[in-house]
């Protein structure tokens, strides 16, 4: 590996804006905003959605009306 061409890989805290959950992980993302987490200060990256708030992962996914769509398709195109 060539020196000084790779981004810094360091601990970062990600915050889910919709739930307020915090996740400490390592990333190349950085931020000017910081947060104290478990007694240490880390860069804070805000995200709109994470596994804590995504409907698929929380079990709150809604079912699609696929049958109604198929009936409409067949009605339009004679299937």
mmCIF file of the N, C-alpha and C atoms, coordinates in Angstrom:
data_MODEL
# 
_entry.id   MODEL 
# 
loop_
_atom_site.group_PDB 
_atom_site.id 
_atom_site.type_symbol 
_atom_site.label_atom_id 
_atom_site.label_alt_id 
_atom_site.label_comp_id 
_atom_site.label_asym_id 
_atom_site.label_entity_id 
_atom_site.label_seq_id 
_atom_site.pdbx_PDB_ins_code 
_atom_site.Cartn_x 
_atom_site.Cartn_y 
_atom_site.Cartn_z 
_atom_site.occupancy 
_atom_site.B_iso_or_equiv 
_atom_site.pdbx_formal_charge 
_atom_site.auth_seq_id 
_atom_site.auth_comp_id 
_atom_site.auth_asym_id 
_atom_site.auth_atom_id 
_atom_site.pdbx_PDB_model_num 
ATOM 1   N N  . UNK A 1 1  ? 0.842   -1.187  0.000   1.00 0.00 ? 1  UNK A N  1 
ATOM 2   C CA . UNK A 1 1  ? 0.000   0.000   0.000   1.00 0.00 ? 1  UNK A CA 1 
ATOM 3   C C  . UNK A 1 1  ? 0.880   1.240   0.000   1.00 0.00 ? 1  UNK A C  1 
ATOM 4   N N  . UNK A 1 2  ? 0.441   2.219   -0.738  1.00 0.00 ? 2  UNK A N  1 
ATOM 5   C CA . UNK A 1 2  ? 1.180   3.469   -0.776  1.00 0.00 ? 2  UNK A CA 1 
ATOM 6   C C  . UNK A 1 2  ? 0.826   4.316   0.435   1.00 0.00 ? 2  UNK A C  1 
ATOM 7   N N  . UNK A 1 3  ? 1.792   4.951   1.048   1.00 0.00 ? 3  UNK A N  1 
ATOM 8   C CA . UNK A 1 3  ? 1.499   5.779   2.226   1.00 0.00 ? 3  UNK A CA 1 
ATOM 9   C C  . UNK A 1 3  ? 0.790   7.076   1.854   1.00 0.00 ? 3  UNK A C  1 
ATOM 10  N N  . UNK A 1 4  ? -0.057  7.524   2.745   1.00 0.00 ? 4  UNK A N  1 
ATOM 11  C CA . UNK A 1 4  ? -0.724  8.834   2.681   1.00 0.00 ? 4  UNK A CA 1 
ATOM 12  C C  . UNK A 1 4  ? -1.709  9.013   1.529   1.00 0.00 ? 4  UNK A C  1 
ATOM 13  N N  . UNK A 1 5  ? -2.241  7.923   0.959   1.00 0.00 ? 5  UNK A N  1 
ATOM 14  C CA . UNK A 1 5  ? -3.268  8.093   -0.076  1.00 0.00 ? 5  UNK A CA 1 
ATOM 15  C C  . UNK A 1 5  ? -4.615  7.527   0.356   1.00 0.00 ? 5  UNK A C  1 
ATOM 16  N N  . UNK A 1 6  ? -4.634  6.825   1.484   1.00 0.00 ? 6  UNK A N  1 
ATOM 17  C CA . UNK A 1 6  ? -5.857  6.196   1.948   1.00 0.00 ? 6  UNK A CA 1 
ATOM 18  C C  . UNK A 1 6  ? -6.546  7.064   3.000   1.00 0.00 ? 6  UNK A C  1 
ATOM 19  N N  . UNK A 1 7  ? -7.888  7.067   3.008   1.00 0.00 ? 7  UNK A N  1 
ATOM 20  C CA . UNK A 1 7  ? -8.597  7.851   4.037   1.00 0.00 ? 7  UNK A CA 1 
ATOM 21  C C  . UNK A 1 7  ? -8.388  7.243   5.418   1.00 0.00 ? 7  UNK A C  1 
ATOM 22  N N  . UNK A 1 8  ? -8.501  8.080   6.422   1.00 0.00 ? 8  UNK A N  1 
ATOM 23  C CA . UNK A 1 8  ? -8.326  7.616   7.801   1.00 0.00 ? 8  UNK A CA 1 
ATOM 24  C C  . UNK A 1 8  ? -9.526  6.773   8.207   1.00 0.00 ? 8  UNK A C  1 
ATOM 25  N N  . UNK A 1 9  ? -9.266  5.613   8.775   1.00 0.00 ? 9  UNK A N  1 
ATOM 26  C CA . UNK A 1 9  ? -10.291 4.669   9.232   1.00 0.00 ? 9  UNK A CA 1 
ATOM 27  C C  . UNK A 1 9  ? -10.300 4.720   10.750  1.00 0.00 ? 9  UNK A C  1 
ATOM 28  N N  . UNK A 1 10 ? -11.349 5.305   11.325  1.00 0.00 ? 10 UNK A N  1 
ATOM 29  C CA . UNK A 1 10 ? -11.356 5.551   12.765  1.00 0.00 ? 10 UNK A CA 1 
ATOM 30  C C  . UNK A 1 10 ? -12.753 5.321   13.343  1.00 0.00 ? 10 UNK A C  1 
ATOM 31  N N  . UNK A 1 11 ? -12.869 5.217   14.665  1.00 0.00 ? 11 UNK A N  1 
ATOM 32  C CA . UNK A 1 11 ? -14.186 5.065   15.298  1.00 0.00 ? 11 UNK A CA 1 
ATOM 33  C C  . UNK A 1 11 ? -15.062 6.304   15.061  1.00 0.00 ? 11 UNK A C  1 
ATOM 34  N N  . UNK A 1 12 ? -16.323 6.063   14.748  1.00 0.00 ? 12 UNK A N  1 
ATOM 35  C CA . UNK A 1 12 ? -17.296 7.118   14.486  1.00 0.00 ? 12 UNK A CA 1 
ATOM 36  C C  . UNK A 1 12 ? -18.630 6.675   15.087  1.00 0.00 ? 12 UNK A C  1 
ATOM 37  N N  . UNK A 1 13 ? -19.403 7.635   15.615  1.00 0.00 ? 13 UNK A N  1 
ATOM 38  C CA . UNK A 1 13 ? -20.738 7.332   16.122  1.00 0.00 ? 13 UNK A CA 1 
ATOM 39  C C  . UNK A 1 13 ? -21.757 7.764   15.081  1.00 0.00 ? 13 UNK A C  1 
ATOM 40  N N  . UNK A 1 14 ? -22.654 6.859   14.716  1.00 0.00 ? 14 UNK A N  1 
ATOM 41  C CA . UNK A 1 14 ? -23.751 7.165   13.806  1.00 0.00 ? 14 UNK A CA 1 
ATOM 42  C C  . UNK A 1 14 ? -25.018 7.308   14.629  1.00 0.00 ? 14 UNK A C  1 
ATOM 43  N N  . UNK A 1 15 ? -25.811 8.353   14.349  1.00 0.00 ? 15 UNK A N  1 
ATOM 44  C CA . UNK A 1 15 ? -27.074 8.566   15.060  1.00 0.00 ? 15 UNK A CA 1 
ATOM 45  C C  . UNK A 1 15 ? -28.222 8.492   14.066  1.00 0.00 ? 15 UNK A C  1 
ATOM 46  N N  . UNK A 1 16 ? -29.211 7.658   14.382  1.00 0.00 ? 16 UNK A N  1 
ATOM 47  C CA . UNK A 1 16 ? -30.434 7.554   13.590  1.00 0.00 ? 16 UNK A CA 1 
ATOM 48  C C  . UNK A 1 16 ? -31.322 8.729   13.979  1.00 0.00 ? 16 UNK A C  1 
ATOM 49  N N  . UNK A 1 17 ? -31.622 9.608   13.035  1.00 0.00 ? 17 UNK A N  1 
ATOM 50  C CA . UNK A 1 17 ? -32.410 10.806  13.337  1.00 0.00 ? 17 UNK A CA 1 
ATOM 51  C C  . UNK A 1 17 ? -33.837 10.489  13.765  1.00 0.00 ? 17 UNK A C  1 
ATOM 52  N N  . UNK A 1 18 ? -34.406 9.414   13.237  1.00 0.00 ? 18 UNK A N  1 
ATOM 53  C CA . UNK A 1 18 ? -35.810 9.127   13.555  1.00 0.00 ? 18 UNK A CA 1 
ATOM 54  C C  . UNK A 1 18 ? -35.990 8.448   14.909  1.00 0.00 ? 18 UNK A C  1 
ATOM 55  N N  . UNK A 1 19 ? -35.009 7.662   15.350  1.00 0.00 ? 19 UNK A N  1 
ATOM 56  C CA . UNK A 1 19 ? -35.157 6.969   16.631  1.00 0.00 ? 19 UNK A CA 1 
ATOM 57  C C  . UNK A 1 19 ? -34.221 7.504   17.710  1.00 0.00 ? 19 UNK A C  1 
ATOM 58  N N  . UNK A 1 20 ? -33.152 8.174   17.305  1.00 0.00 ? 20 UNK A N  1 
ATOM 59  C CA . UNK A 1 20 ? -32.183 8.678   18.265  1.00 0.00 ? 20 UNK A CA 1 
ATOM 60  C C  . UNK A 1 20 ? -31.164 7.642   18.697  1.00 0.00 ? 20 UNK A C  1 
ATOM 61  N N  . UNK A 1 21 ? -31.219 6.426   18.134  1.00 0.00 ? 21 UNK A N  1 
ATOM 62  C CA . UNK A 1 21 ? -30.269 5.375   18.486  1.00 0.00 ? 21 UNK A CA 1 
ATOM 63  C C  . UNK A 1 21 ? -28.865 5.747   18.028  1.00 0.00 ? 21 UNK A C  1 
ATOM 64  N N  . UNK A 1 22 ? -27.878 5.343   18.822  1.00 0.00 ? 22 UNK A N  1 
ATOM 65  C CA . UNK A 1 22 ? -26.476 5.608   18.519  1.00 0.00 ? 22 UNK A CA 1 
ATOM 66  C C  . UNK A 1 22 ? -25.759 4.300   18.241  1.00 0.00 ? 22 UNK A C  1 
ATOM 67  N N  . UNK A 1 23 ? -24.864 4.304   17.239  1.00 0.00 ? 23 UNK A N  1 
ATOM 68  C CA . UNK A 1 23 ? -24.087 3.130   16.867  1.00 0.00 ? 23 UNK A CA 1 
ATOM 69  C C  . UNK A 1 23 ? -22.629 3.528   16.765  1.00 0.00 ? 23 UNK A C  1 
ATOM 70  N N  . UNK A 1 24 ? -21.767 2.857   17.499  1.00 0.00 ? 24 UNK A N  1 
ATOM 71  C CA . UNK A 1 24 ? -20.334 3.093   17.407  1.00 0.00 ? 24 UNK A CA 1 
ATOM 72  C C  . UNK A 1 24 ? -19.737 2.053   16.480  1.00 0.00 ? 24 UNK A C  1 
ATOM 73  N N  . UNK A 1 25 ? -19.052 2.515   15.452  1.00 0.00 ? 25 UNK A N  1 
ATOM 74  C CA . UNK A 1 25 ? -18.402 1.618   14.503  1.00 0.00 ? 25 UNK A CA 1 
ATOM 75  C C  . UNK A 1 25 ? -17.193 2.332   13.932  1.00 0.00 ? 25 UNK A C  1 
ATOM 76  N N  . UNK A 1 26 ? -16.468 1.666   13.077  1.00 0.00 ? 26 UNK A N  1 
ATOM 77  C CA . UNK A 1 26 ? -15.322 2.295   12.424  1.00 0.00 ? 26 UNK A CA 1 
ATOM 78  C C  . UNK A 1 26 ? -15.720 2.650   11.004  1.00 0.00 ? 26 UNK A C  1 
ATOM 79  N N  . UNK A 1 27 ? -15.235 3.795   10.542  1.00 0.00 ? 27 UNK A N  1 
ATOM 80  C CA . UNK A 1 27 ? -15.614 4.271   9.222   1.00 0.00 ? 27 UNK A CA 1 
ATOM 81  C C  . UNK A 1 27 ? -14.583 5.268   8.713   1.00 0.00 ? 27 UNK A C  1 
ATOM 82  N N  . UNK A 1 28 ? -14.634 5.523   7.413   1.00 0.00 ? 28 UNK A N  1 
ATOM 83  C CA . UNK A 1 28 ? -13.802 6.575   6.829   1.00 0.00 ? 28 UNK A CA 1 
ATOM 84  C C  . UNK A 1 28 ? -14.539 7.900   6.816   1.00 0.00 ? 28 UNK A C  1 
ATOM 85  N N  . UNK A 1 29 ? -15.847 7.888   7.144   1.00 0.00 ? 29 UNK A N  1 
ATOM 86  C CA . UNK A 1 29 ? -16.609 9.132   7.228   1.00 0.00 ? 29 UNK A CA 1 
ATOM 87  C C  . UNK A 1 29 ? -16.160 9.938   8.437   1.00 0.00 ? 29 UNK A C  1 
ATOM 88  N N  . UNK A 1 30 ? -16.162 11.250  8.289   1.00 0.00 ? 30 UNK A N  1 
ATOM 89  C CA . UNK A 1 30 ? -15.831 12.124  9.411   1.00 0.00 ? 30 UNK A CA 1 
ATOM 90  C C  . UNK A 1 30 ? -16.857 13.239  9.471   1.00 0.00 ? 30 UNK A C  1 
ATOM 91  N N  . UNK A 1 31 ? -16.818 13.985  10.553  1.00 0.00 ? 31 UNK A N  1 
ATOM 92  C CA . UNK A 1 31 ? -17.771 15.068  10.743  1.00 0.00 ? 31 UNK A CA 1 
ATOM 93  C C  . UNK A 1 31 ? -17.139 16.107  11.666  1.00 0.00 ? 31 UNK A C  1 
ATOM 94  N N  . UNK A 1 32 ? -17.550 17.356  11.504  1.00 0.00 ? 32 UNK A N  1 
ATOM 95  C CA . UNK A 1 32 ? -17.099 18.400  12.422  1.00 0.00 ? 32 UNK A CA 1 
ATOM 96  C C  . UNK A 1 32 ? -17.844 18.305  13.744  1.00 0.00 ? 32 UNK A C  1 
ATOM 97  N N  . UNK A 1 33 ? -19.028 17.708  13.711  1.00 0.00 ? 33 UNK A N  1 
ATOM 98  C CA . UNK A 1 33 ? -19.843 17.539  14.921  1.00 0.00 ? 33 UNK A CA 1 
ATOM 99  C C  . UNK A 1 33 ? -19.297 16.353  15.726  1.00 0.00 ? 33 UNK A C  1 
ATOM 100 N N  . UNK A 1 34 ? -19.216 16.505  17.048  1.00 0.00 ? 34 UNK A N  1 
ATOM 101 C CA . UNK A 1 34 ? -18.724 15.429  17.907  1.00 0.00 ? 34 UNK A CA 1 
ATOM 102 C C  . UNK A 1 34 ? -19.742 15.117  18.990  1.00 0.00 ? 34 UNK A C  1 
ATOM 103 N N  . UNK A 1 35 ? -19.572 13.949  19.626  1.00 0.00 ? 35 UNK A N  1 
ATOM 104 C CA . UNK A 1 35 ? -20.457 13.527  20.703  1.00 0.00 ? 35 UNK A CA 1 
ATOM 105 C C  . UNK A 1 35 ? -19.639 12.718  21.705  1.00 0.00 ? 35 UNK A C  1 
ATOM 106 N N  . UNK A 1 36 ? -20.002 12.840  22.976  1.00 0.00 ? 36 UNK A N  1 
ATOM 107 C CA . UNK A 1 36 ? -19.378 11.998  23.991  1.00 0.00 ? 36 UNK A CA 1 
ATOM 108 C C  . UNK A 1 36 ? -20.190 10.717  24.091  1.00 0.00 ? 36 UNK A C  1 
ATOM 109 N N  . UNK A 1 37 ? -19.543 9.599   23.900  1.00 0.00 ? 37 UNK A N  1 
ATOM 110 C CA . UNK A 1 37 ? -20.199 8.295   23.899  1.00 0.00 ? 37 UNK A CA 1 
ATOM 111 C C  . UNK A 1 37 ? -19.345 7.335   24.711  1.00 0.00 ? 37 UNK A C  1 
ATOM 112 N N  . UNK A 1 38 ? -19.906 6.782   25.758  1.00 0.00 ? 38 UNK A N  1 
ATOM 113 C CA . UNK A 1 38 ? -19.224 5.855   26.649  1.00 0.00 ? 38 UNK A CA 1 
ATOM 114 C C  . UNK A 1 38 ? -17.913 6.437   27.175  1.00 0.00 ? 38 UNK A C  1 
ATOM 115 N N  . UNK A 1 39 ? -17.952 7.733   27.521  1.00 0.00 ? 39 UNK A N  1 
ATOM 116 C CA . UNK A 1 39 ? -16.813 8.381   28.144  1.00 0.00 ? 39 UNK A CA 1 
ATOM 117 C C  . UNK A 1 39 ? -15.740 8.890   27.204  1.00 0.00 ? 39 UNK A C  1 
ATOM 118 N N  . UNK A 1 40 ? -15.915 8.736   25.908  1.00 0.00 ? 40 UNK A N  1 
ATOM 119 C CA . UNK A 1 40 ? -14.938 9.228   24.938  1.00 0.00 ? 40 UNK A CA 1 
ATOM 120 C C  . UNK A 1 40 ? -15.632 10.116  23.927  1.00 0.00 ? 40 UNK A C  1 
ATOM 121 N N  . UNK A 1 41 ? -14.879 10.975  23.263  1.00 0.00 ? 41 UNK A N  1 
ATOM 122 C CA . UNK A 1 41 ? -15.430 11.883  22.257  1.00 0.00 ? 41 UNK A CA 1 
ATOM 123 C C  . UNK A 1 41 ? -15.139 11.315  20.874  1.00 0.00 ? 41 UNK A C  1 
ATOM 124 N N  . UNK A 1 42 ? -16.212 11.226  20.054  1.00 0.00 ? 42 UNK A N  1 
ATOM 125 C CA . UNK A 1 42 ? -16.111 10.686  18.701  1.00 0.00 ? 42 UNK A CA 1 
ATOM 126 C C  . UNK A 1 42 ? -16.778 11.647  17.718  1.00 0.00 ? 42 UNK A C  1 
ATOM 127 N N  . UNK A 1 43 ? -16.397 11.579  16.432  1.00 0.00 ? 43 UNK A N  1 
ATOM 128 C CA . UNK A 1 43 ? -17.147 12.313  15.414  1.00 0.00 ? 43 UNK A CA 1 
ATOM 129 C C  . UNK A 1 43 ? -18.557 11.737  15.325  1.00 0.00 ? 43 UNK A C  1 
ATOM 130 N N  . UNK A 1 44 ? -19.544 12.604  15.052  1.00 0.00 ? 44 UNK A N  1 
ATOM 131 C CA . UNK A 1 44 ? -20.942 12.181  14.960  1.00 0.00 ? 44 UNK A CA 1 
ATOM 132 C C  . UNK A 1 44 ? -21.441 12.349  13.536  1.00 0.00 ? 44 UNK A C  1 
ATOM 133 N N  . UNK A 1 45 ? -21.985 11.269  12.975  1.00 0.00 ? 45 UNK A N  1 
ATOM 134 C CA . UNK A 1 45 ? -22.580 11.294  11.642  1.00 0.00 ? 45 UNK A CA 1 
ATOM 135 C C  . UNK A 1 45 ? -24.057 10.981  11.793  1.00 0.00 ? 45 UNK A C  1 
ATOM 136 N N  . UNK A 1 46 ? -24.928 11.909  11.374  1.00 0.00 ? 46 UNK A N  1 
ATOM 137 C CA . UNK A 1 46 ? -26.377 11.704  11.445  1.00 0.00 ? 46 UNK A CA 1 
ATOM 138 C C  . UNK A 1 46 ? -26.853 10.994  10.184  1.00 0.00 ? 46 UNK A C  1 
ATOM 139 N N  . UNK A 1 47 ? -27.718 9.990   10.370  1.00 0.00 ? 47 UNK A N  1 
ATOM 140 C CA . UNK A 1 47 ? -28.295 9.267   9.242   1.00 0.00 ? 47 UNK A CA 1 
ATOM 141 C C  . UNK A 1 47 ? -29.810 9.343   9.310   1.00 0.00 ? 47 UNK A C  1 
ATOM 142 N N  . UNK A 1 48 ? -30.448 9.285   8.168   1.00 0.00 ? 48 UNK A N  1 
ATOM 143 C CA . UNK A 1 48 ? -31.911 9.356   8.122   1.00 0.00 ? 48 UNK A CA 1 
ATOM 144 C C  . UNK A 1 48 ? -32.560 8.042   8.519   1.00 0.00 ? 48 UNK A C  1 
ATOM 145 N N  . UNK A 1 49 ? -31.921 6.927   8.162   1.00 0.00 ? 49 UNK A N  1 
ATOM 146 C CA . UNK A 1 49 ? -32.521 5.632   8.440   1.00 0.00 ? 49 UNK A CA 1 
ATOM 147 C C  . UNK A 1 49 ? -31.420 4.599   8.700   1.00 0.00 ? 49 UNK A C  1 
ATOM 148 N N  . UNK A 1 50 ? -31.670 3.723   9.650   1.00 0.00 ? 50 UNK A N  1 
ATOM 149 C CA . UNK A 1 50 ? -30.750 2.630   9.970   1.00 0.00 ? 50 UNK A CA 1 
ATOM 150 C C  . UNK A 1 50 ? -31.579 1.365   10.186  1.00 0.00 ? 50 UNK A C  1 
ATOM 151 N N  . UNK A 1 51 ? -30.928 0.300   10.577  1.00 0.00 ? 51 UNK A N  1 
ATOM 152 C CA . UNK A 1 51 ? -31.655 -0.934  10.866  1.00 0.00 ? 51 UNK A CA 1 
ATOM 153 C C  . UNK A 1 51 ? -32.622 -0.746  12.037  1.00 0.00 ? 51 UNK A C  1 
ATOM 154 N N  . UNK A 1 52 ? -32.361 0.240   12.897  1.00 0.00 ? 52 UNK A N  1 
ATOM 155 C CA . UNK A 1 52 ? -33.243 0.495   14.043  1.00 0.00 ? 52 UNK A CA 1 
ATOM 156 C C  . UNK A 1 52 ? -34.561 1.132   13.636  1.00 0.00 ? 52 UNK A C  1 
ATOM 157 N N  . UNK A 1 53 ? -34.616 1.753   12.454  1.00 0.00 ? 53 UNK A N  1 
ATOM 158 C CA . UNK A 1 53 ? -35.845 2.426   12.051  1.00 0.00 ? 53 UNK A CA 1 
ATOM 159 C C  . UNK A 1 53 ? -36.381 1.966   10.695  1.00 0.00 ? 53 UNK A C  1 
ATOM 160 N N  . UNK A 1 54 ? -35.651 1.137   9.970   1.00 0.00 ? 54 UNK A N  1 
ATOM 161 C CA . UNK A 1 54 ? -36.116 0.691   8.653   1.00 0.00 ? 54 UNK A CA 1 
ATOM 162 C C  . UNK A 1 54 ? -37.250 -0.314  8.826   1.00 0.00 ? 54 UNK A C  1 
ATOM 163 N N  . UNK A 1 55 ? -38.351 -0.127  8.101   1.00 0.00 ? 55 UNK A N  1 
ATOM 164 C CA . UNK A 1 55 ? -39.516 -1.014  8.271   1.00 0.00 ? 55 UNK A CA 1 
ATOM 165 C C  . UNK A 1 55 ? -39.208 -2.496  8.059   1.00 0.00 ? 55 UNK A C  1 
ATOM 166 N N  . UNK A 1 56 ? -38.313 -2.823  7.169   1.00 0.00 ? 56 UNK A N  1 
ATOM 167 C CA . UNK A 1 56 ? -37.996 -4.234  6.931   1.00 0.00 ? 56 UNK A CA 1 
ATOM 168 C C  . UNK A 1 56 ? -37.365 -4.864  8.164   1.00 0.00 ? 56 UNK A C  1 
ATOM 169 N N  . UNK A 1 57 ? -36.436 -4.169  8.798   1.00 0.00 ? 57 UNK A N  1 
ATOM 170 C CA . UNK A 1 57 ? -35.716 -4.713  9.943   1.00 0.00 ? 57 UNK A CA 1 
ATOM 171 C C  . UNK A 1 57 ? -36.504 -4.624  11.235  1.00 0.00 ? 57 UNK A C  1 
ATOM 172 N N  . UNK A 1 58 ? -37.443 -3.698  11.343  1.00 0.00 ? 58 UNK A N  1 
ATOM 173 C CA . UNK A 1 58 ? -38.220 -3.566  12.574  1.00 0.00 ? 58 UNK A CA 1 
ATOM 174 C C  . UNK A 1 58 ? -39.463 -4.434  12.558  1.00 0.00 ? 58 UNK A C  1 
ATOM 175 N N  . UNK A 1 59 ? -39.801 -5.031  11.416  1.00 0.00 ? 59 UNK A N  1 
ATOM 176 C CA . UNK A 1 59 ? -40.983 -5.872  11.321  1.00 0.00 ? 59 UNK A CA 1 
ATOM 177 C C  . UNK A 1 59 ? -42.257 -5.087  11.066  1.00 0.00 ? 59 UNK A C  1 
ATOM 178 N N  . UNK A 1 60 ? -42.118 -3.817  10.766  1.00 0.00 ? 60 UNK A N  1 
ATOM 179 C CA . UNK A 1 60 ? -43.283 -2.985  10.489  1.00 0.00 ? 60 UNK A CA 1 
ATOM 180 C C  . UNK A 1 60 ? -43.454 -2.738  8.995   1.00 0.00 ? 60 UNK A C  1 
ATOM 181 N N  . UNK A 1 61 ? -42.974 -3.654  8.177   1.00 0.00 ? 61 UNK A N  1 
ATOM 182 C CA . UNK A 1 61 ? -43.108 -3.516  6.733   1.00 0.00 ? 61 UNK A CA 1 
ATOM 183 C C  . UNK A 1 61 ? -44.559 -3.697  6.339   1.00 0.00 ? 61 UNK A C  1 
ATOM 184 N N  . UNK A 1 62 ? -45.001 -2.933  5.379   1.00 0.00 ? 62 UNK A N  1 
ATOM 185 C CA . UNK A 1 62 ? -46.391 -3.073  4.951   1.00 0.00 ? 62 UNK A CA 1 
ATOM 186 C C  . UNK A 1 62 ? -46.446 -3.940  3.702   1.00 0.00 ? 62 UNK A C  1 
ATOM 187 N N  . UNK A 1 63 ? -47.522 -4.653  3.574   1.00 0.00 ? 63 UNK A N  1 
ATOM 188 C CA . UNK A 1 63 ? -47.701 -5.535  2.432   1.00 0.00 ? 63 UNK A CA 1 
ATOM 189 C C  . UNK A 1 63 ? -48.130 -4.728  1.220   1.00 0.00 ? 63 UNK A C  1 
ATOM 190 N N  . UNK A 1 64 ? -47.612 -5.094  0.062   1.00 0.00 ? 64 UNK A N  1 
ATOM 191 C CA . UNK A 1 64 ? -48.017 -4.431  -1.171  1.00 0.00 ? 64 UNK A CA 1 
ATOM 192 C C  . UNK A 1 64 ? -49.282 -5.088  -1.698  1.00 0.00 ? 64 UNK A C  1 
ATOM 193 N N  . UNK A 1 65 ? -50.103 -4.306  -2.314  1.00 0.00 ? 65 UNK A N  1 
ATOM 194 C CA . UNK A 1 65 ? -51.347 -4.805  -2.884  1.00 0.00 ? 65 UNK A CA 1 
ATOM 195 C C  . UNK A 1 65 ? -51.059 -5.376  -4.273  1.00 0.00 ? 65 UNK A C  1 
ATOM 196 N N  . UNK A 1 66 ? -50.342 -6.500  -4.321  1.00 0.00 ? 66 UNK A N  1 
ATOM 197 C CA . UNK A 1 66 ? -49.948 -7.070  -5.610  1.00 0.00 ? 66 UNK A CA 1 
ATOM 198 C C  . UNK A 1 66 ? -51.136 -7.666  -6.345  1.00 0.00 ? 66 UNK A C  1 
ATOM 199 N N  . UNK A 1 67 ? -52.101 -8.222  -5.633  1.00 0.00 ? 67 UNK A N  1 
ATOM 200 C CA . UNK A 1 67 ? -53.260 -8.809  -6.303  1.00 0.00 ? 67 UNK A CA 1 
ATOM 201 C C  . UNK A 1 67 ? -54.068 -7.731  -7.007  1.00 0.00 ? 67 UNK A C  1 
ATOM 202 N N  . UNK A 1 68 ? -54.284 -6.622  -6.354  1.00 0.00 ? 68 UNK A N  1 
ATOM 203 C CA . UNK A 1 68 ? -55.019 -5.529  -6.987  1.00 0.00 ? 68 UNK A CA 1 
ATOM 204 C C  . UNK A 1 68 ? -54.289 -4.994  -8.203  1.00 0.00 ? 68 UNK A C  1 
ATOM 205 N N  . UNK A 1 69 ? -52.994 -4.966  -8.161  1.00 0.00 ? 69 UNK A N  1 
ATOM 206 C CA . UNK A 1 69 ? -52.212 -4.488  -9.289  1.00 0.00 ? 69 UNK A CA 1 
ATOM 207 C C  . UNK A 1 69 ? -52.304 -5.450  -10.467 1.00 0.00 ? 69 UNK A C  1 
ATOM 208 N N  . UNK A 1 70 ? -52.276 -6.728  -10.171 1.00 0.00 ? 70 UNK A N  1 
ATOM 209 C CA . UNK A 1 70 ? -52.392 -7.719  -11.247 1.00 0.00 ? 70 UNK A CA 1 
ATOM 210 C C  . UNK A 1 70 ? -53.769 -7.661  -11.893 1.00 0.00 ? 70 UNK A C  1 
ATOM 211 N N  . UNK A 1 71 ? -54.811 -7.496  -11.106 1.00 0.00 ? 71 UNK A N  1 
ATOM 212 C CA . UNK A 1 71 ? -56.156 -7.388  -11.671 1.00 0.00 ? 71 UNK A CA 1 
ATOM 213 C C  . UNK A 1 71 ? -56.263 -6.164  -12.572 1.00 0.00 ? 71 UNK A C  1 
ATOM 214 N N  . UNK A 1 72 ? -55.685 -5.061  -12.147 1.00 0.00 ? 72 UNK A N  1 
ATOM 215 C CA . UNK A 1 72 ? -55.710 -3.834  -12.953 1.00 0.00 ? 72 UNK A CA 1 
ATOM 216 C C  . UNK A 1 72 ? -54.934 -4.039  -14.256 1.00 0.00 ? 72 UNK A C  1 
ATOM 217 N N  . UNK A 1 73 ? -53.795 -4.727  -14.186 1.00 0.00 ? 73 UNK A N  1 
ATOM 218 C CA . UNK A 1 73 ? -52.999 -5.007  -15.377 1.00 0.00 ? 73 UNK A CA 1 
ATOM 219 C C  . UNK A 1 73 ? -53.793 -5.866  -16.365 1.00 0.00 ? 73 UNK A C  1 
ATOM 220 N N  . UNK A 1 74 ? -54.422 -6.924  -15.846 1.00 0.00 ? 74 UNK A N  1 
ATOM 221 C CA . UNK A 1 74 ? -55.193 -7.811  -16.721 1.00 0.00 ? 74 UNK A CA 1 
ATOM 222 C C  . UNK A 1 74 ? -56.398 -7.102  -17.337 1.00 0.00 ? 74 UNK A C  1 
ATOM 223 N N  . UNK A 1 75 ? -57.008 -6.213  -16.553 1.00 0.00 ? 75 UNK A N  1 
ATOM 224 C CA . UNK A 1 75 ? -58.145 -5.450  -17.065 1.00 0.00 ? 75 UNK A CA 1 
ATOM 225 C C  . UNK A 1 75 ? -57.708 -4.526  -18.202 1.00 0.00 ? 75 UNK A C  1 
ATOM 226 N N  . UNK A 1 76 ? -56.560 -3.888  -18.050 1.00 0.00 ? 76 UNK A N  1 
ATOM 227 C CA . UNK A 1 76 ? -56.066 -2.956  -19.065 1.00 0.00 ? 76 UNK A CA 1 
ATOM 228 C C  . UNK A 1 76 ? -55.582 -3.659  -20.317 1.00 0.00 ? 76 UNK A C  1 
ATOM 229 N N  . UNK A 1 77 ? -54.860 -4.768  -20.132 1.00 0.00 ? 77 UNK A N  1 
ATOM 230 C CA . UNK A 1 77 ? -54.195 -5.386  -21.268 1.00 0.00 ? 77 UNK A CA 1 
ATOM 231 C C  . UNK A 1 77 ? -54.759 -6.747  -21.624 1.00 0.00 ? 77 UNK A C  1 
ATOM 232 N N  . UNK A 1 78 ? -55.874 -7.118  -21.019 1.00 0.00 ? 78 UNK A N  1 
ATOM 233 C CA . UNK A 1 78 ? -56.575 -8.350  -21.375 1.00 0.00 ? 78 UNK A CA 1 
ATOM 234 C C  . UNK A 1 78 ? -55.758 -9.609  -21.162 1.00 0.00 ? 78 UNK A C  1 
ATOM 235 N N  . UNK A 1 79 ? -55.377 -9.859  -19.936 1.00 0.00 ? 79 UNK A N  1 
ATOM 236 C CA . UNK A 1 79 ? -54.536 -11.027 -19.652 1.00 0.00 ? 79 UNK A CA 1 
ATOM 237 C C  . UNK A 1 79 ? -55.317 -12.079 -19.086 1.00 0.00 ? 79 UNK A C  1 
# 
